Amino acid sequence: MITDSSGGLRRFLLPLMTLFVYAFLYIPIAILIVFSFNDAVFPVHWNSFTLKWYKQLLHSPEIIQAWINSLIIAASSVSLSILMGLGLIYMSLFVPVRAVVRMSYLILVAPEIVLAVGLLSVLSYLSVPLGFGSLIVGHTLISLGFVIPILFDRFSELNPNIIEASLDLGATRWQTFRRILLPQMTPTIFAAALLVFTLSFDDFLISFFCTGGSVQTISLYIFAMIRSGVSPVLNALSTVIIVASSLLVFAFCLVRVKSRVF
């Protein structure tokens, strides 16, 4: 009887705690989205529905430039990290690279603030000017911690007999990589690109430490705005970022599911 009572209590508390956690995470986001349509300068009380804050986003050169900077940095870090990840897989056809793959997990384990400070120290020691170049390097470093494990996870699932058969039939390693491995890994490559693009676009710490004040990304622009108080324009900008990031994450999950199936 005691066992049944305690089991029923656990079945009741677990959904309740889960609901509380999700409410704690998503209710502030829902409030932000709702007040981005509020026709009031101070988003405290609801006044009326409006889209003027979203229109201001299109007429702000600072916001547009910050978007462009973030897109350039994210696209560059995605391209470099994917190319380096694929290059590592190509090298695995010649020599074992498991040690390098294990080292990539350190990027995920180490706190991002530590990586940001360490990268800034290295750039300062080498007298590298801070700007677009340093931001791309920093974002690529973070992206590699996700790209390499994702790509090698898919690579390890492939049948090694296919690679051996290709080599035995006279194909070079490059032909095997280009005609056998790449077609089977294309969905995973696309999924990894979507994921790291989202992470790079939203990143703040690496951008804050490695920009040097010469380049402003969208996350740095939001940080500068929020220091002067919450603005309806900031709510609208955050809503756009949430929607865009959610779509990218949804596309990443969809591609990953399809790559698992096929």
PASEBA-1860 file (N, C-alpha, C; in nm, 3 decimals):
! residues 262
1> MITDSSGG> 0.083/-0.120/0.000/0.000/0.000/0.000/0.087/0.126/0.000 ~ 0.194/0.122/0.080/0.288/0.234/0.084/0.359/0.249/-0.049 ~ 0.393/0.132/-0.108/0.462/0.135/-0.236/0.375/0.196/-0.344 ~ 0.245/0.157/-0.346/0.154/0.213/-0.445/0.137/0.363/-0.425 ~ 0.133/0.407/-0.300/0.116/0.549/-0.273/0.237/0.629/-0.319 ~ 0.358/0.577/-0.287/0.479/0.649/-0.327/0.497/0.648/-0.478 ~ 0.458/0.536/-0.543/0.467/0.531/-0.688/0.371/0.629/-0.754 ~ 0.250/0.639/-0.702/0.155/0.736/-0.756/0.201/0.879/-0.735
9> LRRFLLPL> 0.266/0.904/-0.621/0.318/1.038/-0.594/0.428/1.075/-0.693 ~ 0.515/0.978/-0.723/0.621/1.005/-0.819/0.564/1.031/-0.958 ~ 0.463/0.954/-0.997/0.401/0.975/-1.128/0.332/1.111/-1.136 ~ 0.291/1.165/-1.023/0.229/1.296/-1.023/0.332/1.408/-1.020 ~ 0.440/1.389/-0.941/0.539/1.495/-0.925/0.626/1.512/-1.049 ~ 0.658/1.403/-1.118/0.747/1.413/-1.234/0.686/1.499/-1.345 ~ 0.562/1.475/-1.387/0.504/1.567/-1.488/0.490/1.710/-1.438 ~ 0.461/1.725/-1.308/0.447/1.860/-1.253/0.580/1.935/-1.256
17> MTLFVYAF> 0.689/1.868/-1.218/0.820/1.931/-1.221/0.864/1.960/-1.364 ~ 0.834/1.869/-1.456/0.867/1.893/-1.596/0.793/2.014/-1.651 ~ 0.662/2.023/-1.615/0.582/2.138/-1.658/0.636/2.267/-1.600 ~ 0.680/2.263/-1.475/0.736/2.383/-1.411/0.864/2.428/-1.480 ~ 0.950/2.333/-1.514/1.078/2.367/-1.580/1.052/2.429/-1.716 ~ 0.964/2.368/-1.795/0.933/2.422/-1.927/0.866/2.559/-1.917 ~ 0.779/2.576/-1.818/0.715/2.706/-1.799/0.818/2.812/-1.761 ~ 0.912/2.775/-1.675/1.017/2.868/-1.633/1.103/2.910/-1.753
25> LYIPIAIL> 1.124/2.820/-1.848/1.208/2.850/-1.964/1.134/2.930/-2.071 ~ 1.009/2.895/-2.096/0.942/2.947/-2.214/0.843/3.059/-2.187 ~ 0.797/3.076/-2.065/0.705/3.188/-2.038/0.772/3.324/-2.062 ~ 0.898/3.345/-2.018/0.962/3.474/-2.051/0.975/3.498/-2.201 ~ 1.001/3.391/-2.278/1.010/3.406/-2.423/0.875/3.443/-2.481 ~ 0.770/3.379/-2.431/0.635/3.411/-2.479/0.598/3.555/-2.447 ~ 0.634/3.603/-2.328/0.605/3.743/-2.291/0.681/3.839/-2.382 ~ 0.807/3.805/-2.411/0.888/3.890/-2.500/0.824/3.900/-2.638
33> IVFSFNDA> 0.777/3.787/-2.691/0.716/3.787/-2.824/0.586/3.868/-2.823 ~ 0.505/3.850/-2.720/0.378/3.923/-2.713/0.401/4.073/-2.706 ~ 0.495/4.118/-2.623/0.518/4.261/-2.606/0.594/4.322/-2.723 ~ 0.646/4.239/-2.814/0.707/4.295/-2.935/0.601/4.352/-3.029 ~ 0.474/4.318/-3.006/0.362/4.371/-3.084/0.284/4.477/-3.005 ~ 0.339/4.522/-2.893/0.269/4.617/-2.808/0.299/4.761/-2.851 ~ 0.194/4.840/-2.868/0.210/4.979/-2.909/0.231/5.067/-2.787 ~ 0.351/5.050/-2.726/0.388/5.131/-2.609/0.539/5.143/-2.605
41> VFPVHWNS> 0.586/5.262/-2.571/0.731/5.285/-2.566/0.793/5.205/-2.452 ~ 0.724/5.201/-2.338/0.772/5.123/-2.224/0.690/4.995/-2.217 ~ 0.751/4.880/-2.254/0.674/4.754/-2.264/0.645/4.693/-2.128 ~ 0.558/4.760/-2.053/0.519/4.711/-1.921/0.372/4.669/-1.922 ~ 0.286/4.756/-1.978/0.143/4.726/-1.985/0.102/4.721/-2.132 ~ 0.006/4.634/-2.162/-0.040/4.619/-2.299/-0.126/4.739/-2.338 ~ -0.095/4.795/-2.455/-0.170/4.910/-2.505/-0.257/4.869/-2.624 ~ -0.193/4.838/-2.737/-0.266/4.791/-2.855/-0.168/4.721/-2.949
49> FTLKWYKQ> -0.221/4.651/-3.045/-0.139/4.575/-3.138/-0.077/4.668/-3.242 ~ 0.053/4.642/-3.273/0.123/4.721/-3.374/0.239/4.641/-3.432 ~ 0.278/4.679/-3.553/0.395/4.620/-3.619/0.506/4.723/-3.641 ~ 0.492/4.841/-3.579/0.586/4.949/-3.608/0.727/4.918/-3.558 ~ 0.739/4.837/-3.452/0.872/4.805/-3.403/0.947/4.716/-3.502 ~ 0.874/4.631/-3.571/0.936/4.549/-3.675/0.973/4.633/-3.798 ~ 0.892/4.735/-3.826/0.926/4.825/-3.936/1.052/4.905/-3.905 ~ 1.071/4.939/-3.777/1.192/5.012/-3.739/1.318/4.929/-3.760
57> LLHSPEII> 1.302/4.797/-3.748/1.418/4.710/-3.772/1.469/4.724/-3.915 ~ 1.377/4.741/-4.010/1.415/4.751/-4.151/1.472/4.888/-4.185 ~ 1.452/4.986/-4.099/1.499/5.122/-4.127/1.615/5.163/-4.035 ~ 1.675/5.065/-3.968/1.788/5.094/-3.881/1.917/5.045/-3.946 ~ 2.005/5.134/-3.991/2.129/5.090/-4.056/2.221/5.014/-3.960 ~ 2.216/5.047/-3.830/2.301/4.976/-3.734/2.259/4.830/-3.722 ~ 2.128/4.806/-3.714/2.079/4.669/-3.703/2.108/4.590/-3.830 ~ 2.085/4.653/-3.945/2.111/4.585/-4.072/2.258/4.548/-4.086
65> QAWINSLI> 2.348/4.640/-4.047/2.491/4.612/-4.054/2.530/4.502/-3.957 ~ 2.469/4.502/-3.838/2.498/4.396/-3.742/2.452/4.260/-3.795 ~ 2.336/4.257/-3.862/2.288/4.133/-3.924/2.386/4.085/-4.030 ~ 2.431/4.177/-4.115/2.524/4.140/-4.222/2.653/4.086/-4.163 ~ 2.706/4.152/-4.060/2.829/4.104/-3.997/2.811/3.964/-3.939 ~ 2.699/3.942/-3.871/2.674/3.811/-3.812/2.660/3.703/-3.918 ~ 2.593/3.736/-4.028/2.576/3.638/-4.137/2.709/3.604/-4.201 ~ 2.794/3.705/-4.223/2.925/3.680/-4.284/3.011/3.593/-4.194
73> IAASSVSL> 3.014/3.625/-4.065/3.096/3.548/-3.971/3.043/3.406/-3.957 ~ 2.910/3.391/-3.946/2.852/3.257/-3.933/2.877/3.174/-4.057 ~ 2.856/3.232/-4.176/2.879/3.157/-4.300/3.026/3.118/-4.316 ~ 3.116/3.208/-4.278/3.259/3.178/-4.288/3.300/3.067/-4.192 ~ 3.252/3.074/-4.068/3.286/2.970/-3.970/3.227/2.835/-4.008 ~ 3.107/2.835/-4.066/3.047/2.710/-4.112/3.130/2.650/-4.224 ~ 3.166/2.731/-4.322/3.244/2.681/-4.436/3.378/2.625/-4.391 ~ 3.448/2.699/-4.305/3.580/2.654/-4.260/3.572/2.528/-4.174
81> SILMGLGL> 3.476/2.523/-4.082/3.465/2.408/-3.993/3.424/2.282/-4.070 ~ 3.333/2.296/-4.167/3.292/2.181/-4.248/3.409/2.132/-4.333 ~ 3.482/2.224/-4.395/3.597/2.184/-4.476/3.704/2.115/-4.391 ~ 3.729/2.167/-4.272/3.829/2.104/-4.184/3.781/1.968/-4.135 ~ 3.651/1.956/-4.105/3.598/1.828/-4.063/3.606/1.724/-4.173 ~ 3.571/1.763/-4.296/3.582/1.671/-4.409/3.727/1.639/-4.440 ~ 3.815/1.737/-4.425/3.957/1.710/-4.445/4.010/1.608/-4.346 ~ 3.960/1.614/-4.224/4.001/1.516/-4.123/3.951/1.376/-4.158
89> IYMSLFVP> 3.830/1.368/-4.211/3.779/1.238/-4.254/3.860/1.184/-4.371 ~ 3.898/1.271/-4.462/3.982/1.227/-4.574/4.117/1.177/-4.525 ~ 4.172/1.245/-4.425/4.299/1.200/-4.367/4.285/1.064/-4.299 ~ 4.164/1.034/-4.248/4.144/0.906/-4.180/4.157/0.788/-4.275 ~ 4.151/0.814/-4.408/4.173/0.707/-4.505/4.320/0.672/-4.517 ~ 4.407/0.758/-4.463/4.550/0.734/-4.469/4.607/0.695/-4.332 ~ 4.571/0.773/-4.230/4.627/0.752/-4.096/4.515/0.758/-3.993 ~ 4.532/0.695/-3.876/4.431/0.706/-3.770/4.424/0.849/-3.716
97> VRAVVRMS> 4.303/0.898/-3.695/4.284/1.035/-3.645/4.195/1.036/-3.522 ~ 4.180/0.923/-3.456/4.091/0.916/-3.340/4.134/1.010/-3.229 ~ 4.265/1.030/-3.215/4.313/1.120/-3.109/4.266/1.262/-3.134 ~ 4.267/1.303/-3.261/4.222/1.438/-3.295/4.072/1.451/-3.269 ~ 3.997/1.346/-3.299/3.852/1.348/-3.277/3.823/1.360/-3.128 ~ 3.898/1.287/-3.046/3.876/1.296/-2.901/3.908/1.435/-2.849 ~ 4.010/1.497/-2.906/4.047/1.632/-2.862/3.937/1.733/-2.892 ~ 3.859/1.708/-2.997/3.752/1.802/-3.031/3.646/1.807/-2.923
105> YLILVAPE> 3.632/1.699/-2.846/3.533/1.699/-2.738/3.573/1.795/-2.626 ~ 3.701/1.829/-2.617/3.743/1.924/-2.514/3.680/2.061/-2.536 ~ 3.653/2.094/-2.663/3.589/2.222/-2.692/3.449/2.226/-2.633 ~ 3.381/2.111/-2.633/3.246/2.105/-2.577/3.249/2.106/-2.425 ~ 3.354/2.044/-2.367/3.360/2.032/-2.221/3.406/2.163/-2.158 ~ 3.503/2.229/-2.220/3.558/2.351/-2.162/3.455/2.464/-2.165 ~ 3.444/2.542/-2.058/3.353/2.658/-2.059/3.390/2.756/-2.169 ~ 3.290/2.814/-2.231/3.316/2.904/-2.343/3.392/3.028/-2.299
113> IVLAVGLL> 3.373/3.072/-2.175/3.446/3.188/-2.125/3.595/3.159/-2.119 ~ 3.630/3.034/-2.086/3.772/2.995/-2.083/3.829/2.995/-2.224 ~ 3.754/2.941/-2.320/3.800/2.940/-2.459/3.815/3.083/-2.512 ~ 3.723/3.170/-2.475/3.728/3.308/-2.523/3.850/3.381/-2.469 ~ 3.875/3.366/-2.339/3.991/3.432/-2.278/4.121/3.374/-2.333 ~ 4.126/3.241/-2.347/4.246/3.178/-2.402/4.273/3.220/-2.545 ~ 4.169/3.227/-2.626/4.187/3.270/-2.765/4.231/3.415/-2.773 ~ 4.175/3.499/-2.686/4.216/3.639/-2.684/4.363/3.652/-2.644
121> SVLSYLSV> 4.407/3.570/-2.549/4.547/3.573/-2.507/4.640/3.532/-2.620 ~ 4.602/3.429/-2.695/4.685/3.384/-2.808/4.691/3.491/-2.917 ~ 4.577/3.550/-2.948/4.574/3.655/-3.051/4.657/3.776/-3.008 ~ 4.648/3.810/-2.881/4.727/3.924/-2.832/4.876/3.892/-2.836 ~ 4.913/3.770/-2.799/5.054/3.730/-2.800/5.111/3.732/-2.942 ~ 5.029/3.692/-3.040/5.074/3.690/-3.179/5.055/3.825/-3.249 ~ 5.004/3.923/-3.175/4.980/4.058/-3.228/4.885/4.056/-3.347 ~ 4.784/3.971/-3.339/4.683/3.962/-3.444/4.577/4.069/-3.418
129> PLGFGSLI> 4.549/4.156/-3.513/4.447/4.259/-3.491/4.309/4.196/-3.477 ~ 4.231/4.252/-3.385/4.097/4.200/-3.361/3.999/4.260/-3.461 ~ 3.913/4.178/-3.513/3.816/4.221/-3.613/3.748/4.102/-3.675 ~ 3.719/4.111/-3.803/3.650/4.002/-3.873/3.732/3.873/-3.867 ~ 3.863/3.885/-3.888/3.948/3.766/-3.889/3.948/3.693/-3.756 ~ 3.964/3.767/-3.648/3.968/3.704/-3.516/3.832/3.644/-3.479 ~ 3.723/3.710/-3.521/3.590/3.658/-3.494/3.566/3.527/-3.569 ~ 3.609/3.522/-3.694/3.591/3.400/-3.774/3.673/3.285/-3.715
137> VGHTLISL> 3.795/3.316/-3.670/3.879/3.213/-3.607/3.812/3.160/-3.481 ~ 3.763/3.250/-3.396/3.699/3.208/-3.272/3.573/3.127/-3.295 ~ 3.490/3.170/-3.388/3.366/3.098/-3.415/3.394/2.963/-3.481 ~ 3.499/2.958/-3.564/3.535/2.830/-3.626/3.584/2.732/-3.520 ~ 3.658/2.782/-3.422/3.705/2.696/-3.314/3.588/2.633/-3.239 ~ 3.489/2.713/-3.205/3.371/2.660/-3.137/3.295/2.563/-3.227 ~ 3.284/2.596/-3.354/3.209/2.511/-3.447/3.273/2.374/-3.465 ~ 3.406/2.368/-3.460/3.474/2.240/-3.477/3.437/2.141/-3.367
145> GFVIPILF> 3.406/2.192/-3.248/3.367/2.104/-3.139/3.236/2.031/-3.166 ~ 3.156/2.084/-3.258/3.030/2.019/-3.296/3.041/1.946/-3.430 ~ 3.112/2.007/-3.525/3.120/1.949/-3.658/3.193/1.816/-3.659 ~ 3.310/1.811/-3.596/3.391/1.689/-3.600/3.320/1.570/-3.537 ~ 3.263/1.581/-3.416/3.190/1.465/-3.362/3.071/1.422/-3.447 ~ 2.996/1.519/-3.502/2.879/1.485/-3.582/2.921/1.411/-3.709 ~ 3.022/1.463/-3.778/3.065/1.399/-3.902/3.127/1.262/-3.877 ~ 3.206/1.250/-3.772/3.270/1.121/-3.746/3.172/1.020/-3.690
153> DRFSELNP> 3.066/1.067/-3.626/2.962/0.975/-3.582/2.895/0.911/-3.703 ~ 2.868/0.990/-3.805/2.810/0.936/-3.928/2.912/0.849/-4.003 ~ 3.037/0.893/-4.006/3.141/0.817/-4.076/3.161/0.679/-4.013 ~ 3.152/0.672/-3.881/3.169/0.543/-3.813/3.053/0.448/-3.839 ~ 2.935/0.503/-3.880/2.820/0.419/-3.909/2.825/0.357/-4.048 ~ 2.911/0.410/-4.135/2.920/0.358/-4.271/2.987/0.221/-4.270 ~ 2.948/0.138/-4.365/3.006/0.005/-4.378/3.148/0.015/-4.429 ~ 3.247/-0.027/-4.351/3.386/-0.016/-4.397/3.415/-0.103/-4.518
161> NIIEASLD> 3.334/-0.206/-4.541/3.356/-0.293/-4.657/3.337/-0.217/-4.788 ~ 3.252/-0.113/-4.787/3.231/-0.032/-4.908/3.359/0.041/-4.945 ~ 3.426/0.095/-4.846/3.552/0.166/-4.871/3.659/0.070/-4.920 ~ 3.668/-0.045/-4.855/3.768/-0.144/-4.896/3.740/-0.196/-5.036 ~ 3.612/-0.217/-5.069/3.578/-0.264/-5.203/3.615/-0.160/-5.308 ~ 3.591/-0.032/-5.276/3.626/0.074/-5.370/3.776/0.078/-5.396 ~ 3.854/0.064/-5.291/3.999/0.066/-5.307/4.048/-0.059/-5.380 ~ 3.987/-0.174/-5.352/4.028/-0.298/-5.417/3.997/-0.297/-5.567
169> LGATRWQT> 3.893/-0.222/-5.605/3.854/-0.215/-5.746/3.934/-0.111/-5.824 ~ 4.030/-0.048/-5.760/4.121/0.042/-5.829/4.097/0.189/-5.810 ~ 3.998/0.225/-5.732/3.972/0.367/-5.707/4.077/0.424/-5.613 ~ 4.114/0.547/-5.634/4.206/0.613/-5.542/4.131/0.654/-5.416 ~ 4.207/0.694/-5.315/4.142/0.739/-5.192/4.058/0.864/-5.215 ~ 4.105/0.952/-5.302/4.028/1.073/-5.332/3.897/1.038/-5.403 ~ 3.903/0.945/-5.499/3.782/0.902/-5.568/3.686/0.833/-5.471 ~ 3.739/0.754/-5.380/3.656/0.689/-5.279/3.589/0.792/-5.189
177> FRRILLPQ> 3.666/0.891/-5.151/3.612/0.996/-5.065/3.505/1.076/-5.138 ~ 3.532/1.112/-5.263/3.441/1.200/-5.337/3.316/1.128/-5.386 ~ 3.329/1.002/-5.428/3.216/0.933/-5.491/3.145/0.836/-5.398 ~ 3.210/0.796/-5.290/3.148/0.699/-5.199/3.108/0.765/-5.067 ~ 3.202/0.835/-5.003/3.176/0.889/-4.870/3.089/1.014/-4.874 ~ 3.124/1.110/-4.960/3.052/1.237/-4.961/2.902/1.221/-4.991 ~ 2.862/1.141/-5.092/2.717/1.127/-5.114/2.642/1.070/-4.995 ~ 2.704/0.977/-4.921/2.637/0.917/-4.807/2.636/1.009/-4.685
185> MTPTIFAA> 2.727/1.105/-4.682/2.737/1.195/-4.566/2.674/1.331/-4.591 ~ 2.620/1.353/-4.710/2.565/1.485/-4.744/2.457/1.532/-4.647 ~ 2.357/1.450/-4.610/2.257/1.498/-4.513/2.318/1.537/-4.379 ~ 2.418/1.460/-4.332/2.483/1.492/-4.205/2.563/1.621/-4.216 ~ 2.629/1.641/-4.329/2.704/1.765/-4.351/2.610/1.885/-4.346 ~ 2.495/1.872/-4.411/2.397/1.980/-4.413/2.344/2.006/-4.272 ~ 2.318/1.900/-4.197/2.267/1.915/-4.061/2.370/1.983/-3.971 ~ 2.496/1.941/-3.982/2.602/2.004/-3.902/2.618/2.151/-3.938
193> ALLVFTLS> 2.605/2.183/-4.067/2.617/2.323/-4.110/2.505/2.407/-4.050 ~ 2.383/2.355/-4.047/2.271/2.428/-3.988/2.294/2.453/-3.839 ~ 2.342/2.349/-3.770/2.363/2.362/-3.626/2.468/2.466/-3.593 ~ 2.584/2.458/-3.657/2.693/2.550/-3.622/2.661/2.691/-3.673 ~ 2.581/2.704/-3.778/2.539/2.838/-3.821/2.456/2.904/-3.712 ~ 2.364/2.827/-3.654/2.281/2.880/-3.545/2.367/2.918/-3.425 ~ 2.461/2.832/-3.389/2.547/2.859/-3.273/2.635/2.981/-3.297 ~ 2.690/2.992/-3.417/2.777/3.105/-3.447/2.699/3.235/-3.452
201> FDDFLISF> 2.580/3.231/-3.509/2.499/3.353/-3.522/2.458/3.407/-3.386 ~ 2.431/3.316/-3.291/2.384/3.357/-3.158/2.497/3.377/-3.056 ~ 2.619/3.346/-3.094/2.727/3.347/-2.995/2.755/3.490/-2.947 ~ 2.781/3.499/-2.815/2.812/3.630/-2.757/2.953/3.637/-2.699 ~ 2.993/3.536/-2.621/3.120/3.545/-2.549/3.239/3.557/-2.644 ~ 3.247/3.469/-2.743/3.358/3.476/-2.838/3.356/3.610/-2.910 ~ 3.237/3.655/-2.949/3.225/3.783/-3.019/3.268/3.899/-2.929 ~ 3.231/3.892/-2.801/3.262/4.001/-2.709/3.413/4.012/-2.685
209> FCTGGSVQ> 3.481/3.900/-2.674/3.625/3.903/-2.644/3.711/3.923/-2.768 ~ 3.663/3.882/-2.885/3.749/3.881/-3.003/3.717/3.990/-3.105 ~ 3.618/4.074/-3.077/3.583/4.175/-3.177/3.672/4.298/-3.169 ~ 3.718/4.333/-3.050/3.801/4.450/-3.036/3.726/4.581/-3.057 ~ 3.595/4.578/-3.063/3.516/4.699/-3.081/3.506/4.746/-3.224 ~ 3.572/4.678/-3.318/3.571/4.722/-3.457/3.457/4.663/-3.537 ~ 3.404/4.549/-3.492/3.295/4.481/-3.562/3.184/4.453/-3.461 ~ 3.063/4.483/-3.500/2.949/4.461/-3.411/2.857/4.355/-3.470
217> TISLYIFA> 2.842/4.246/-3.398/2.749/4.141/-3.439/2.612/4.170/-3.377 ~ 2.515/4.089/-3.414/2.379/4.112/-3.365/2.370/4.089/-3.215 ~ 2.447/3.993/-3.162/2.445/3.969/-3.017/2.508/4.085/-2.941 ~ 2.614/4.142/-2.996/2.677/4.258/-2.932/2.587/4.381/-2.941 ~ 2.514/4.393/-3.050/2.421/4.506/-3.063/2.310/4.497/-2.958 ~ 2.258/4.376/-2.937/2.154/4.358/-2.834/2.210/4.388/-2.697 ~ 2.333/4.346/-2.670/2.395/4.374/-2.541/2.410/4.524/-2.519 ~ 2.449/4.597/-2.624/2.465/4.742/-2.612/2.330/4.809/-2.591
225> MIRSGVSP> 2.224/4.759/-2.656/2.092/4.818/-2.640/2.035/4.793/-2.501 ~ 2.054/4.672/-2.450/1.989/4.636/-2.323/2.053/4.708/-2.205 ~ 2.173/4.762/-2.223/2.236/4.837/-2.114/2.164/4.968/-2.087 ~ 2.089/5.017/-2.187/2.013/5.142/-2.168/1.867/5.115/-2.136 ~ 1.830/4.988/-2.116/1.693/4.953/-2.081/1.627/4.870/-2.189 ~ 1.515/4.807/-2.152/1.442/4.723/-2.245/1.363/4.811/-2.341 ~ 1.376/4.783/-2.471/1.308/4.860/-2.573/1.217/4.768/-2.654 ~ 1.102/4.819/-2.703/1.017/4.737/-2.789/1.089/4.692/-2.915
233> VLNALSTV> 1.181/4.773/-2.966/1.260/4.733/-3.083/1.347/4.613/-3.048 ~ 1.398/4.612/-2.927/1.478/4.498/-2.882/1.393/4.372/-2.874 ~ 1.270/4.387/-2.828/1.178/4.273/-2.824/1.151/4.220/-2.965 ~ 1.130/4.310/-3.059/1.105/4.269/-3.197/1.227/4.200/-3.257 ~ 1.345/4.256/-3.232/1.468/4.196/-3.283/1.490/4.058/-3.223 ~ 1.467/4.044/-3.095/1.483/3.915/-3.029/1.383/3.813/-3.083 ~ 1.261/3.857/-3.113/1.161/3.767/-3.168/1.204/3.715/-3.305 ~ 1.258/3.803/-3.387/1.306/3.760/-3.519/1.418/3.658/-3.505
241> IIVASSLL> 1.509/3.681/-3.411/1.619/3.586/-3.389/1.566/3.453/-3.338 ~ 1.469/3.456/-3.248/1.412/3.332/-3.194/1.347/3.251/-3.306 ~ 1.269/3.318/-3.391/1.201/3.248/-3.500/1.303/3.190/-3.598 ~ 1.404/3.269/-3.635/1.505/3.221/-3.730/1.584/3.104/-3.671 ~ 1.625/3.115/-3.544/1.700/3.007/-3.481/1.615/2.880/-3.467 ~ 1.487/2.897/-3.435/1.398/2.782/-3.421/1.382/2.709/-3.554 ~ 1.370/2.785/-3.663/1.357/2.722/-3.794/1.483/2.646/-3.832 ~ 1.599/2.702/-3.798/1.724/2.633/-3.829/1.739/2.505/-3.746
249> VFAFCLVR> 1.702/2.513/-3.618/1.710/2.395/-3.533/1.612/2.287/-3.580 ~ 1.492/2.330/-3.620/1.394/2.234/-3.673/1.446/2.168/-3.800 ~ 1.507/2.248/-3.888/1.564/2.191/-4.010/1.678/2.095/-3.978 ~ 1.760/2.130/-3.877/1.869/2.041/-3.835/1.814/1.907/-3.786 ~ 1.713/1.911/-3.701/1.654/1.786/-3.649/1.591/1.704/-3.761 ~ 1.525/1.772/-3.856/1.462/1.702/-3.967/1.564/1.633/-4.055 ~ 1.674/1.703/-4.083/1.778/1.643/-4.167/1.846/1.528/-4.095 ~ 1.867/1.543/-3.965/1.929/1.434/-3.888/1.843/1.310/-3.887
257> VKSRVF> 1.712/1.329/-3.874/1.621/1.214/-3.875/1.625/1.145/-4.011 ~ 1.623/1.223/-4.119/1.628/1.164/-4.251/1.760/1.093/-4.277 ~ 1.871/1.150/-4.227/2.000/1.085/-4.245/2.007/0.954/-4.169 ~ 1.939/0.945/-4.055/1.935/0.820/-3.978/1.853/0.714/-4.053 ~ 1.743/0.760/-4.116/1.655/0.666/-4.184/1.721/0.609/-4.309 ~ 1.784/0.699/-4.386/1.840/0.654/-4.512/1.988/0.620/-4.502
END
